[in-house]
């Protein structure tokens, strides 16, 4: 049965991104939308979602107030809320936190993080619901058993048993004489067990007392008995007698033990969830106080993980211990290389400064390709290699890689302008893209590395080698996918080392009717919808 996600968004593009991310998830999700904040409770009740994704911009400036309404209504208060907000605006996060948000995710949305936090929220909500149900069952059982008495004993004001009913024999499985021989003839005696003696003392003093005790029958059978002592006084407030009503609670004790074990297990789970919540709360506090530092550290951590293995590959290795090589029929491979790398390296005063600049470029490239759902494979010296369409297959990979290439080109040109103003060396890149099939897998035994192989990789490399500085060079195969949406310049057949002549094209820009900016580097809403529908 699919997990039900209800998205309350104030941004159409964000809503489309959410639908696309969950449509590509390994688990089965159904995503519904909510647009009208006036009918929020009825909409949530009718959808009965497992979790609500709540955009800070939903209901304009009343997002926190609407969230408070959701959490205050008994019909919706237990549904987990995953809030979507900009971590650089801590005042918004604080308002949603006080309104009742259970967890947060920052913008722009990271696909693996959204799916992971959604699953944690759903599982936490279901576990709390299950714990509540078990608690109600426990209370119901306890109440039912506590009302079922089967033995009545009358005790005189001198501590002697003066009368018992038939239920006494069934409960104790012995006669009254056998009971006295074991327990003692007088219940006011200090020689009886401490629990009973203390209960009798309180009852004589005028208290209604209930206590539990263990009895071993003459046949050696252990029984747990619950006794309620009620004092009865005459008109002068002198003790006349005590009524003891007793019941067999052995089954209850067994049930309590079983429920206690289950409850202990659930508590262990809840403790783990609470620990996770504490970690999240600490992260939220750190975000509010040091949002810039946390964002930087988060980027470093994610970059390190993605440089090692893709999320899907890491999960497979953890679960199965192996990730078999896999063939992908349609992907787009991109190579980006800095022109005149040796010349640039000697233009810096020291190697540390040079390496810091190179690292900053690659970090920016990582951010750009990640936003386009492109998998970085590796860097080789000054060369940057990535691929769209794996490990999660999609049909938008030619568009994703070309749009990412335009972003790389725009970033490099903009940065060169700033570097030139500061009289610093400028960097120029050339980019090559080719679409086709590859084999992808993990190599190495002690130090894993995720890599791709095949003619497509070689052709993509030749596209980059044959490219001019500051240009994007694509093959005829890639061109056939994107030609209707981008302005391209044919280059004719160009010789490629060890391959032969290949039809090549320069990607100049996005066509004006599909571009959001005058330079043709940013896709408009129409093109974004086309790419999302592929």
C-alpha positions in Angstrom: 0.0 0.0 0.0 1.6 3.4 -1.0 2.5 6.0 1.5 0.2 9.0 1.3 1.8 12.4 1.2 -0.2 15.7 1.3 1.7 18.7 0.0 0.6 22.1 1.2 2.6 24.4 -1.0 2.4 28.1 -1.9 4.8 27.6 -4.9 3.9 25.8 -8.1 7.5 25.0 -8.9 8.1 23.5 -5.5 4.9 21.4 -5.9 6.1 20.1 -9.2 9.5 19.2 -7.7 7.9 17.3 -4.9 5.7 15.3 -7.3 8.7 14.5 -9.5 11.0 13.5 -6.5 8.4 11.0 -5.1 7.5 9.7 -8.5 11.2 8.6 -8.8 11.5 7.2 -5.3 12.1 3.5 -4.7 9.1 3.3 -2.3 5.6 3.8 -3.5 4.1 7.2 -2.7 0.9 9.0 -3.7 1.1 12.8 -3.5 -2.0 15.0 -3.1 -2.2 18.8 -3.1 -3.9 21.2 -0.9 -4.5 24.8 -2.1 -7.2 26.2 0.1 -6.2 27.1 3.6 -9.8 27.9 4.6 -10.8 24.2 4.3 -7.6 22.8 5.6 -9.0 20.5 8.3 -11.7 18.9 6.1 -9.2 18.4 3.2 -6.7 16.7 5.5 -9.4 14.6 7.1 -10.7 13.4 3.7 -7.2 12.6 2.4 -6.0 11.0 5.7 -2.3 11.3 4.8 0.6 9.6 6.5 2.6 12.9 6.5 2.1 16.6 5.5 4.7 18.5 3.6 4.1 22.1 4.7 5.6 25.0 2.8 6.5 28.2 4.8 4.9 30.2 2.0 1.5 28.3 2.2 -1.3 30.7 3.1 1.0 33.6 2.5 2.0 35.2 5.8 -0.4 33.1 7.9 1.6 29.8 7.5 2.3 29.5 11.2 -1.3 30.3 12.2 -2.7 27.7 9.8 -0.2 25.1 11.1 -1.3 25.8 14.7 -4.9 25.1 13.6 -3.9 21.7 12.2 -2.1 20.8 15.4 -4.9 22.0 17.6 -7.6 19.9 15.9 -8.0 16.3 17.4 -8.7 14.9 13.9 -5.3 16.1 12.5 -3.1 16.7 15.5 -1.3 13.4 15.3 -0.3 13.7 11.6 3.4 14.4 11.4 4.4 17.7 9.8 7.6 18.1 7.7 8.1 21.8 7.2 9.9 23.2 4.1 11.7 26.5 4.8 14.8 28.5 4.0 17.4 27.8 6.7 18.8 31.3 6.1 15.6 32.7 7.6 15.6 31.4 11.2 12.6 33.5 12.2 10.4 31.5 9.9 11.8 28.2 11.2 11.2 29.3 14.8 7.6 30.3 14.1 6.8 26.9 12.4 8.6 25.1 15.3 6.4 26.8 17.9 3.3 26.2 15.8 4.0 22.4 16.0 6.2 21.4 13.0 7.8 17.9 13.7 10.8 18.2 11.4 12.3 20.6 8.8 14.0 20.4 5.4 15.8 23.3 3.8 15.6 24.8 0.3 16.7 23.9 -2.3 15.3 20.5 -1.6 17.8 17.6 -1.6 16.1 14.5 -3.1 17.6 11.8 -0.8 17.1 14.0 2.3 13.5 14.6 1.4 12.7 10.9 1.0 14.6 10.0 4.1 13.0 12.6 6.4 9.6 11.7 5.0 10.1 8.0 5.8 11.4 8.9 9.3 8.3 11.1 9.9 5.9 8.5 8.7 7.4 5.7 10.7 7.5 7.9 13.8 3.8 8.7 13.4 2.8 5.1 12.9 4.8 4.0 15.9 3.2 6.6 18.2 -0.2 5.5 16.9 0.6 1.8 17.6 1.9 2.7 21.1 -1.3 4.6 21.9 -3.5 1.6 20.7 -1.5 -0.9 22.9 -1.8 1.5 25.9 -5.6 1.7 25.4 -5.8 -2.2 25.1 -3.8 -2.5 28.3 -6.1 -0.1 30.2 -9.2 -2.0 28.9 -7.8 -5.4 30.0 -6.8 -4.1 33.4 -10.2 -2.6 34.0 -12.1 -5.7 33.0 -10.0 -8.1 35.1 -10.0 -5.8 38.2 -13.8 -5.9 38.2 -14.0 -9.7 38.3 -13.9 -10.8 41.9 -14.6 -14.4 43.0 -13.8 -14.6 46.8 -15.3 -12.9 49.8 -13.9 -13.1 53.3 -15.3 -11.6 56.5 -12.7 -10.7 59.2 -13.8 -9.9 62.7 -12.6 -6.9 64.7 -10.3 -9.3 66.5 -8.6 -10.5 63.3 -10.3 -13.9 63.0 -11.9 -15.2 59.7 -15.6 -15.6 60.5 -16.9 -16.4 57.0 -15.8 -17.2 53.5 -17.9 -17.9 50.3 -17.4 -20.8 47.8 -15.3 -18.6 45.7 -12.6 -18.7 48.4 -12.1 -22.4 47.9 -11.9 -22.0 44.2 -9.4 -19.2 44.5 -7.1 -20.8 47.1 -7.8 -24.4 46.2 -7.9 -25.4 49.8 -10.3 -25.4 52.8 -10.4 -22.6 55.3 -8.7 -24.8 57.9 -5.8 -25.6 55.4 -5.5 -21.8 54.8 -5.3 -21.0 58.5 -2.7 -23.7 59.0 -0.5 -22.1 56.4 -1.3 -18.4 56.8 -2.1 -18.3 60.5 -5.3 -18.2 62.5 -5.3 -14.5 63.2 -4.8 -11.9 60.5 -3.9 -9.2 63.1 -0.9 -11.2 64.2 2.5 -9.6 63.5 3.8 -13.0 62.3 1.9 -12.8 59.0 3.7 -11.5 55.9 4.6 -7.8 55.9 2.5 -6.9 52.9 -0.7 -8.3 54.4 0.1 -6.9 57.9 0.7 -3.4 56.6 -2.6 -3.5 54.6 -4.5 -4.8 57.6 -3.0 -2.0 59.8 -4.2 0.7 57.3 -7.6 -0.9 57.0 -8.1 -1.0 60.8 -7.2 2.7 60.8 -10.1 3.4 58.5 -8.5 3.2 55.0 -9.8 1.3 52.0 -6.8 -0.8 50.9 -6.0 -2.7 47.7 -2.8 -4.8 47.5 -1.4 -7.8 45.5 0.1 -10.9 46.9 1.3 -14.3 45.8 -0.2 -17.6 47.0 1.1 -21.1 46.6 -1.6 -23.8 46.7 -1.1 -27.1 48.5 -0.5 -28.6 45.1 2.4 -26.2 44.5 0.6 -23.9 42.0 1.5 -20.3 42.1 -1.3 -17.7 42.0 -1.3 -13.9 42.1 -4.2 -12.5 44.1 -5.5 -9.0 44.4 -7.2 -8.2 47.7 -9.4 -5.1 48.5 -10.0 -4.5 52.2 -13.0 -2.4 53.3 -13.5 -1.5 57.0 -17.0 -1.5 58.4 -17.7 0.6 61.5 -20.6 0.7 63.9 -22.6 3.8 65.0 -19.9 4.7 67.5 -17.2 4.5 64.8 -15.8 1.3 66.3 -14.5 -1.3 63.9 -17.1 -4.1 63.4 -15.5 -6.2 60.7 -13.4 -6.1 57.5 -14.7 -7.3 54.1 -12.0 -8.7 51.9 -12.9 -9.2 48.3 -10.3 -11.1 46.3 -9.7 -12.1 42.7 -7.3 -14.2 40.8 -5.1 -11.9 38.8 -2.6 -14.5 37.6 -3.7 -14.1 34.0 -3.5 -10.3 34.4 0.0 -10.6 35.7 1.0 -12.7 32.7 -0.7 -10.2 30.4 1.0 -7.3 32.2 4.4 -9.1 31.8 3.8 -9.6 28.1 2.6 -6.0 27.6 5.6 -4.8 29.7 8.0 -6.6 27.4 6.2 -5.2 24.4 6.1 -1.8 26.0 9.8 -2.0 26.8 10.5 -2.7 23.2 8.3 0.2 22.1 9.9 2.4 24.6 13.3 1.5 23.2 12.1 2.4 19.8 10.6 5.7 21.2 13.9 6.4 22.9 15.7 6.0 19.6 13.1 8.3 18.0 13.5 10.8 20.8 17.2 10.7 20.4 16.7 11.4 16.7 14.4 14.2 17.6 16.9 15.7 20.0 19.5 15.6 17.3 17.1 17.3 14.9 16.3 19.9 17.6 20.0 20.5 18.2 20.5 20.9 14.5 17.5 23.4 14.4 19.0 25.4 17.2 22.4 25.4 15.4 20.6 26.5 12.3 19.0 29.4 14.1 22.3 30.5 15.7 24.9 29.5 13.1 23.0 28.9 9.9 25.9 29.8 7.6 28.3 27.6 9.4 25.9 24.6 9.4 25.1 25.0 5.7 28.8 25.0 4.9 29.5 21.9 7.0 26.4 20.2 5.6 27.7 20.8 2.1 31.1 19.3 3.0 29.5 16.2 4.5 27.2 15.6 1.5 30.0 16.3 -1.0 32.2 13.7 0.8 29.5 11.1 0.7 28.6 11.7 -3.0 32.3 11.6 -3.9 32.5 8.1 -2.5 29.3 6.4 -3.7 25.7 7.3 -4.9 23.0 6.8 -2.3 21.4 3.8 -4.1 24.8 2.0 -4.4 25.7 2.6 -0.8 22.3 1.1 0.3 22.8 -1.9 -1.9 26.3 -2.6 -0.5 25.0 -2.3 3.1 22.1 -4.6 2.5 23.6 -7.2 0.2 27.3 -6.7 0.5 27.6 -6.4 -3.3 26.6 -4.1 -6.2 26.6 -5.9 -9.5 27.6 -3.9 -12.6 24.5 -2.6 -14.5 24.0 -1.5 -18.1 22.1 1.7 -18.7 20.8 2.0 -22.2 20.3 5.8 -22.3 22.5 8.3 -20.4 24.3 11.5 -21.1 28.0 11.8 -20.2 29.6 15.2 -19.7 33.3 16.1 -19.5 34.4 19.6 -18.5 38.1 20.6 -18.7 39.9 23.9 -17.9 41.8 25.4 -20.9 45.5 26.2 -20.3 45.6 24.5 -16.9 49.4 24.4 -16.7 49.6 28.1 -17.5 47.0 29.0 -14.9 48.7 26.9 -12.2 52.0 28.9 -12.4 50.1 32.2 -12.3 49.5 31.8 -8.6 52.1 32.7 -6.0 51.7 29.4 -4.1 50.2 25.9 -4.7 47.8 26.2 -1.8 46.1 29.3 -3.3 45.9 27.6 -6.7 44.4 24.4 -5.2 41.9 26.3 -3.2 40.6 28.1 -6.3 40.4 24.8 -8.2 38.6 23.2 -5.3 36.1 26.1 -5.2 35.3 25.6 -8.9 34.7 21.9 -8.5 32.5 22.6 -5.4 30.4 25.0 -7.5 30.2 22.4 -10.3 29.0 19.8 -7.7 26.2 22.1 -6.6 25.1 22.8 -10.1 25.0 19.2 -11.3 23.3 18.0 -8.1 20.4 20.4 -8.7 20.0 18.9 -12.2 19.9 15.3 -10.7 23.2 14.5 -12.4 25.6 12.0 -10.8 29.2 13.2 -10.4 31.6 10.4 -11.2 35.1 11.8 -10.5 37.6 14.5 -11.1 40.8 13.7 -13.0 43.3 16.6 -12.5 41.5 19.6 -14.0 38.9 17.4 -15.7 35.3 17.0 -14.2 33.3 14.0 -15.2 29.5 13.5 -14.5 26.6 11.6 -16.1 22.8 12.1 -16.2 20.3 9.3 -16.2 21.9 7.0 -13.6 21.8 5.4 -11.1 18.2 6.4 -11.2 17.1 6.2 -14.8 15.2 9.0 -16.4 14.4 10.4 -19.9 15.4 14.0 -19.2 19.2 13.3 -19.0 20.1 15.1 -22.3 18.3 18.2 -21.1 19.7 18.0 -17.6 23.3 17.7 -18.8 23.0 20.5 -21.4 21.2 22.8 -18.9 23.9 22.0 -16.4 26.6 22.8 -19.0 25.0 26.2 -19.6 25.1 26.8 -15.8 28.8 25.8 -15.6 29.5 28.1 -18.5 27.6 31.0 -16.9 29.2 30.5 -13.5 32.7 30.4 -15.0 32.1 33.5 -17.1 30.6 35.5 -14.2 33.5 34.5 -12.0 36.1 35.5 -14.6 34.6 39.0 -14.6 35.1 39.3 -10.9 38.6 37.7 -11.0 39.6 40.1 -13.8 38.5 43.1 -11.7 40.8 41.8 -8.9 43.7 41.3 -11.3 43.6 37.5 -10.7 44.0 34.7 -13.3 40.9 33.8 -15.2 39.8 30.3 -16.0 38.1 29.1 -19.1 36.3 25.7 -19.6 35.4 23.6 -22.6 32.6 21.1 -22.2 31.8 17.9 -24.2 28.5 15.9 -24.0 27.5 12.6 -25.7 24.4 10.4 -25.1 24.4 6.6 -25.3 24.7 3.4 -23.2 27.3 2.7 -20.4 28.1 0.1 -17.9 28.1 1.3 -14.3 29.4 -0.4 -11.2 31.7 -0.4 -8.2 35.4 -1.1 -8.5 37.9 -1.8 -5.8 37.6 -4.0 -2.7 38.9 -1.9 0.2 38.3 1.6 -1.2 35.1 1.6 -3.2 34.8 3.7 -6.4 31.7 4.1 -8.5 32.6 4.4 -12.2 31.2 4.1 -15.8 32.6 2.4 -18.9 31.8 2.1 -22.6 32.2 3.8 -25.9 29.8 6.6 -24.8 32.4 7.7 -22.2 35.2 7.7 -24.9 33.0 9.7 -27.3 32.1 12.2 -24.6 35.7 12.7 -23.8 36.5 13.4 -27.5 33.6 15.9 -27.5 35.4 17.8 -24.8 38.9 17.5 -26.5 37.4 18.8 -29.8 35.6 21.7 -28.1 36.8 25.3 -28.3 37.4 27.3 -25.1 34.2 28.7 -23.5 32.0 26.4 -25.7 29.7 23.4 -25.2 30.3 20.7 -27.8 27.7 18.0 -28.2 27.4 14.9 -30.4 24.7 14.3 -33.0 23.0 11.9 -30.7 22.6 14.4 -27.9 21.7 17.1 -30.5 18.8 14.9 -31.7 17.2 15.0 -28.3 17.5 18.8 -27.6 17.5 20.4 -31.0 13.9 21.7 -30.8 14.6 23.7 -27.6 18.2 25.0 -28.0 20.0 27.1 -30.6 22.9 25.0 -31.8 25.6 25.7 -34.4 26.5 22.7 -36.7 30.3 22.1 -36.9 30.2 19.3 -39.5 32.2 16.2 -39.1 35.2 16.6 -36.9 38.0 14.0 -36.6 38.1 12.3 -33.2 41.2 10.4 -32.0 40.8 6.6 -32.3 37.1 7.0 -33.3 36.9 8.8 -36.7 34.9 11.7 -37.9 31.9 12.7 -35.7 29.1 15.2 -36.4 29.4 17.9 -33.7 27.4 20.9 -32.6 28.0 23.9 -30.4 25.1 24.7 -28.0 24.8 28.4 -28.0 21.7 29.0 -25.8 18.1 28.1 -25.0 15.7 29.2 -27.7 14.0 32.5 -26.7 10.5 31.0 -26.5 11.8 28.6 -23.8 14.2 31.0 -22.0 13.6 33.0 -18.9 16.5 35.3 -19.4 17.7 37.3 -22.4 21.0 35.4 -22.6 19.2 32.1 -23.0 20.8 30.3 -20.1 17.9 29.8 -17.8 14.8 27.6 -18.8 11.4 29.2 -18.4 8.4 27.4 -16.8 7.3 25.9 -20.1 10.6 24.2 -20.7 10.8 23.1 -17.1 7.4 21.4 -17.4 8.5 19.7 -20.6 11.7 18.3 -18.9 9.7 17.2 -15.8 7.2 15.3 -18.0 9.9 13.2 -19.7 
